[in-house]
Amino acid sequence: MNNQVLGQVMNALAEKRRANENEEERRRQEVIARCPAIGEIMDTRRNAVMGSVMSAFTLPVREDLPQKVEEWNAQIRELLRRNGYAEDYLDPVFSCPLCEDTGYTGSGKKTLCSCARSLYAALMESGRDFEAEQTFEDFDLDLFPEGQPVDKKGRSQRQQMADFRDYCTAWADALPDPDKKTLLFYGGSGLGKTYLMRCIHQRARDRDIPSLCVTANQLVRTARKALYSRESEDADALYETDLLLIDDLGTEPMIENVTREELFNILNERQNAELCTVISTNLPLNSLQARYGERVISRLLNRQEGRSLHFEGIDIRQL
């Protein structure tokens, strides 16, 4: 796993713990204000437990203490119920009861909790919630489920992603002259498209290959700005950089005489110049064609110039 991203996950869980501790304190003060007797019982319970701990090395342990604590707990639950609260209203608050917001489960050798793995997967997939690099070296196949086949080749989601990773690693290592100049990643959200795209981008940067990674929204804004301004340096980069990566195609606004035409022009000019382009989208192919038209689709699905990778499976952020 990417240690920097894992650190982001642990920081997020620490924030949840602090927020839940604040909620516990808010509830305690609220309940005591309504029913002071509960506060008195809580004080008695705390003093008895603390007194037992402090005197453990000098006096015999109170054998009746566990029973007394349970009696006090029962009294608190009854008073909560009488005052219109759930009996567990003063119990510890956890966003994840499995790990109690620590991120780890199990005794002895700890394992990463499913909540932490889901957050890690979401960060790695989005690539926009942190500044850490995503690399092929840190590519974590364990994020993707093994088991039932998800595609026509009979591959599990993990096997499919392993194949895509291997192909894209070789493709990135062959830049600026790989076997195919255009890659299209398509499939549902949360399947690893952005994750893989950013691994390609990082490999290109590591190899000093001029590259630019933009969202489809950024692409349209840049193209629109170039129409009304003489400052076209950013727009020129879309046409000229050795590697252009366009993420989330299909989420950008459809601006008349801008979106379709500019996307076609970029793809057409880049293919004519034999420059490399990677595009990701959550849209199925038929929706892409309906949205952008035959000219754009012909550039995206040109088998001589490019290759399309169909991502199938379940959203890893929901695991």
Number of C-alpha atoms within 10 A of each C-alpha: 13 16 10 14 21 18 12 18 21 18 12 15 21 15 13 18 18 11 14 17 15 13 15 18 13 12 15 17 14 12 20 14 12 12 15 13 15 22 17 13 16 19 12 13 19 13 12 16 16 11 11 16 12 11 11 12 9 7 10 9 12 12 8 8 14 11 10 15 18 12 13 17 17 13 16 21 19 15 18 20 14 12 12 8 14 14 16 12 15 18 11 13 19 17 14 16 11 15 18 16 23 19 21 18 16 11 7 6 7 10 12 13 18 17 23 21 21 18 22 22 28 22 20 28 23 17 19 11 12 12 10 15 15 24 20 17 11 12 17 15 15 11 22 23 17 15 11 12 16 18 14 7 8 11 18 19 25 21 18 22 22 17 13 18 19 12 12 18 18 13 18 21 15 13 19 17 14 15 14 18 21 28 23 18 24 23 19 17 21 22 26 25 27 25 21 25 25 22 23 27 24 19 19 21 14 10 12 9 17 15 20 18 19 16 18 23 19 14 23 22 16 18 21 17 15 16 12 9 8 8 11 14 10 13 19 14 15 25 19 18 16 21 27 25 23 22 24 20 19 18 13 15 12 14 11 8 9 16 21 17 14 16 19 20 15 21 23 18 15 22 19 10 12 16 22 25 26 22 24 24 22 21 19 12 16 10 12 19 15 10 15 17 14 12 16 21 17 14 16 24 16 15 12 10 17 20 18 17 14 17 22 22 20 16 17 21 22 13 14
